Amino acid sequence: MKISGGVEWALHCCVVLTTAREPVPAARLAELHDVSPSYLAKQLQALSRAGLVQSVQGKAGGYVLTRPPEQITVLDVVTAVDGAQPAFTCTEIRRRGPLATPPEACTRPCAITRAMAGADAAWRASLRGISVADLAAEVTGDYGPAALPAIGAWLNAGP
């Protein structure tokens, strides 16, 4: 399974938006993370389409979370950015070749498909169990209680 870099960027934005008192412009988020503003804007648009962030227009505009960070999961962000498709797609290879299994004998998914579906379900369940608030708490645990307030102060100070 490969998760796009956009997921990382989007998750970082969601975590830092937990500290913002006002909408944060995309350019400010890009500056904070030293990433491409145009690529980050695409990730923020994906989050907005999924209803995870809202774009506020105007001079004091920017992005805000649409609900409490406890109610936004890592899976929500992954799905918003990379889509909901499963990691594995069965092409029914067992029905091909000189010893192909006839379609009528394929009454259930093969062992490989079952294994991959189980792994995908476990991965999704794990990500569904982690919220943006959990990630923010981990940042505090990793870098100390001043880390997120410092980010919030920097975001709210403006350019």
C-alpha positions in Angstrom: 0.0 0.0 0.0 1.3 3.4 -0.8 -0.2 6.6 0.7 0.4 9.8 -1.1 2.5 12.6 0.3 -0.6 14.7 0.2 -2.0 12.6 3.1 0.9 13.6 5.3 0.5 17.2 4.4 -3.2 17.2 5.0 -2.8 15.4 8.4 -0.3 18.0 9.5 -2.6 20.8 8.5 -5.5 19.3 10.4 -3.3 18.9 13.5 -2.1 22.5 13.4 -5.6 23.8 12.7 -6.6 22.5 16.1 -4.5 25.4 17.5 -5.9 28.2 15.3 -8.2 30.8 16.8 -9.0 32.2 13.4 -9.1 30.9 9.8 -5.6 30.1 8.5 -4.7 31.0 4.9 -3.3 28.1 2.8 -0.2 30.2 2.1 0.4 30.4 5.9 0.1 26.6 6.3 2.4 26.1 3.3 5.0 28.5 4.9 4.7 26.7 8.3 5.5 23.3 6.7 7.8 24.7 4.0 5.9 22.9 1.2 4.5 23.9 -2.2 1.6 26.3 -1.8 -0.1 25.0 -5.0 0.2 21.3 -4.0 -1.0 22.0 -0.5 -3.9 24.0 -1.8 -5.0 20.8 -3.7 -4.9 18.8 -0.4 -6.9 21.5 1.4 -9.5 21.5 -1.4 -9.8 17.7 -1.0 -10.3 18.1 2.7 -12.9 20.8 2.0 -14.8 18.6 -0.5 -14.9 15.9 2.1 -16.3 18.3 4.7 -13.3 18.1 7.0 -12.3 21.8 6.7 -14.1 24.8 5.5 -12.7 27.6 3.4 -13.6 31.0 4.8 -13.5 33.8 2.2 -12.4 37.4 2.6 -9.4 39.3 4.0 -9.3 37.3 7.2 -10.1 34.1 5.3 -8.4 30.8 5.4 -9.2 27.3 6.6 -10.8 26.0 9.8 -11.8 22.5 10.9 -15.5 21.8 10.4 -15.9 19.7 13.5 -14.0 19.0 16.7 -10.7 17.2 16.1 -12.0 14.2 18.2 -14.5 13.6 15.4 -12.1 13.7 12.5 -10.2 10.4 12.0 -7.0 9.7 10.2 -9.1 7.5 7.8 -11.3 10.5 7.0 -8.2 12.4 5.9 -6.7 9.5 3.9 -10.0 8.9 2.2 -10.4 12.6 1.4 -7.0 12.9 -0.2 -6.4 9.4 -1.7 -9.9 8.1 -2.2 -11.8 5.2 -0.7 -10.8 2.5 -3.1 -9.3 -0.6 -1.6 -5.5 -1.1 -1.7 -5.9 -4.4 -3.7 -8.0 -5.1 -6.7 -8.6 -8.7 -7.7 -8.4 -9.3 -11.5 -9.6 -13.0 -11.2 -6.3 -14.3 -12.5 -7.5 -17.8 -11.5 -9.9 -17.7 -14.4 -7.1 -17.4 -17.0 -4.5 -19.5 -18.6 -4.4 -23.2 -19.7 -5.7 -24.4 -16.3 -8.2 -21.7 -15.7 -10.9 -22.3 -13.1 -14.3 -22.0 -14.7 -16.4 -19.0 -13.6 -19.1 -21.2 -12.1 -16.5 -22.8 -9.8 -15.5 -19.3 -8.4 -18.3 -18.9 -6.0 -16.4 -17.0 -3.4 -13.3 -14.7 -3.5 -10.0 -16.6 -3.6 -7.6 -16.9 -0.6 -5.4 -14.1 -1.9 -8.4 -11.7 -2.3 -9.7 -12.7 1.2 -6.2 -12.1 2.7 -5.9 -8.7 1.1 -9.4 -7.6 2.0 -8.8 -8.6 5.6 -5.5 -6.6 5.7 -7.3 -3.6 4.1 -10.1 -3.8 6.7 -7.6 -4.0 9.6 -5.7 -1.0 8.2 -8.9 1.0 7.8 -10.1 0.0 11.3 -6.7 1.1 12.8 -6.8 4.5 11.0 -10.5 4.9 12.0 -9.5 4.5 15.6 -7.1 7.5 15.6 -8.4 11.0 15.6 -6.8 14.3 14.8 -7.1 15.1 18.5 -5.1 11.9 19.2 -2.4 13.1 16.8 -2.3 16.5 18.5 -1.9 14.8 21.9 1.0 12.8 20.4 2.6 16.0 19.3 2.4 17.3 22.8 3.8 14.1 24.1 6.7 14.1 21.6 7.6 17.8 21.8 6.2 19.0 25.1 3.2 21.1 26.1 4.5 24.3 24.5 4.8 22.9 20.9 1.2 23.3 19.8 0.6 26.6 21.5 3.7 27.9 19.8 2.4 26.8 16.4 -1.0 28.4 17.2 0.7 31.7 18.2 2.7 31.6 15.0 -0.3 30.9 12.8 -2.4 33.5 14.5 0.3 36.2 14.3 -0.2 36.4 10.5 2.5 37.1 7.9 
